[in-house]
Amino acid sequence: MAVNEHRPTVADIKFQVKEGSSLSSATFIFGDEDHTLGNALRHVLMQNKEVEFCGYSVPHPSEPKMNLRLQTTGRPALELLKEGLRDLRDLCNILEDRVEREIPDAEDEES
């Protein structure tokens, strides 16, 4: 291995749930994720009126994981996490459609 060669660490786990004091709170650990998913997912979850608190952290840049803490008004935290992930996916699909519609392909311009 060269002196400046960097080999990213691979997470031991892909996903883990650390339950809180009730079903309405939990910490979710996402392996091989970082601020990209953490901040977007936190933003989407905070739009939900049933979310009391949502925050995320990346413990250290060399650790391949992101922790997301979620507390709800009563619904199970895992249920709202799944809903938030679906909402984020839908937003990404809408953005992709708009970009594809508004930005012509380079091949189309050459014709």
C-alpha positions as CSV (number, residue, x, y, z in Angstrom):
1,M,0.0,0.0,0.0
2,A,1.4,3.4,-1.0
3,V,1.8,6.1,1.6
4,N,-1.0,8.2,0.3
5,E,-3.3,5.4,-0.7
6,H,-6.7,5.5,1.0
7,R,-8.9,2.5,1.4
8,P,-12.3,3.4,2.8
9,T,-13.5,1.3,5.7
10,V,-16.6,-0.8,5.1
11,A,-19.2,-0.8,7.9
12,D,-19.8,-4.0,9.9
13,I,-23.5,-3.5,9.8
14,K,-25.8,-2.0,7.2
15,F,-28.6,-1.0,9.5
16,Q,-29.3,-1.3,13.2
17,V,-32.0,-0.1,15.6
18,K,-31.3,0.9,19.2
19,E,-34.6,1.2,20.8
20,G,-35.4,4.0,23.2
21,S,-37.5,4.0,26.4
22,S,-40.6,3.4,24.2
23,L,-41.5,2.6,20.6
24,S,-41.8,6.3,19.9
25,S,-38.0,6.9,20.2
26,A,-35.1,5.1,18.8
27,T,-31.6,5.6,17.4
28,F,-31.0,4.2,13.9
29,I,-27.5,3.4,12.7
30,F,-26.9,3.4,9.0
31,G,-23.7,1.7,7.8
32,D,-21.8,3.2,4.9
33,E,-23.8,6.5,5.1
34,D,-22.8,10.0,5.9
35,H,-24.0,13.6,6.0
36,T,-25.5,13.2,2.5
37,L,-28.3,10.9,3.7
38,G,-28.3,12.2,7.3
39,N,-29.1,15.8,6.6
40,A,-31.6,15.2,3.8
41,L,-33.5,12.6,5.9
42,R,-33.4,14.8,9.0
43,H,-34.9,17.6,7.0
44,V,-37.7,15.5,5.5
45,L,-38.5,13.9,8.9
46,M,-38.7,17.3,10.6
47,Q,-41.5,18.4,8.2
48,N,-43.7,15.7,9.8
49,K,-45.9,17.1,12.6
50,E,-45.6,13.8,14.4
51,V,-41.9,14.2,14.9
52,E,-40.8,15.8,18.1
53,F,-37.1,15.5,17.6
54,C,-34.8,14.3,14.9
55,G,-31.0,14.7,14.7
56,Y,-28.1,12.9,13.2
57,S,-24.4,12.6,13.7
58,V,-21.5,11.1,11.9
59,P,-19.3,10.0,14.9
60,H,-16.0,10.3,13.0
61,P,-15.1,10.7,9.3
62,S,-13.2,7.4,9.4
63,E,-16.2,5.5,10.8
64,P,-18.5,4.4,8.0
65,K,-21.7,5.1,9.8
66,M,-24.4,7.7,10.5
67,N,-26.6,7.8,13.6
68,L,-30.1,9.2,13.4
69,R,-32.1,9.8,16.6
70,L,-35.9,10.1,16.2
71,Q,-38.5,10.9,18.8
72,T,-42.2,11.0,17.8
73,T,-45.5,12.2,19.4
74,G,-46.7,8.6,19.8
75,R,-46.3,6.6,16.6
76,P,-43.5,4.1,16.4
77,A,-40.3,5.7,15.4
78,L,-39.5,2.9,12.9
79,E,-42.8,3.5,11.2
80,L,-42.0,7.2,10.8
81,L,-38.5,6.5,9.6
82,K,-39.8,4.3,6.8
83,E,-42.3,7.0,5.9
84,G,-39.6,9.6,5.8
85,L,-37.4,7.4,3.6
86,R,-40.3,7.0,1.2
87,D,-40.9,10.7,1.2
88,L,-37.2,11.4,0.5
89,R,-37.2,8.9,-2.4
90,D,-40.3,10.6,-3.9
91,L,-38.6,14.0,-3.6
92,C,-35.5,12.6,-5.4
93,N,-37.6,11.1,-8.1
94,I,-39.4,14.5,-8.7
95,L,-36.1,16.3,-8.8
96,E,-34.7,13.8,-11.3
97,D,-37.7,14.1,-13.5
98,R,-37.5,17.9,-13.5
99,V,-33.7,17.9,-14.3
100,E,-34.2,15.5,-17.2
101,R,-37.1,17.6,-18.6
102,E,-35.4,21.0,-18.2
103,I,-31.8,20.1,-19.2
104,P,-31.6,18.8,-22.7
105,D,-29.2,16.0,-23.5
106,A,-26.0,16.9,-25.2
107,E,-26.8,14.4,-28.0
108,D,-30.1,16.3,-28.7
109,E,-28.3,19.6,-29.1
110,E,-25.9,18.1,-31.7
111,S,-28.7,16.9,-34.0
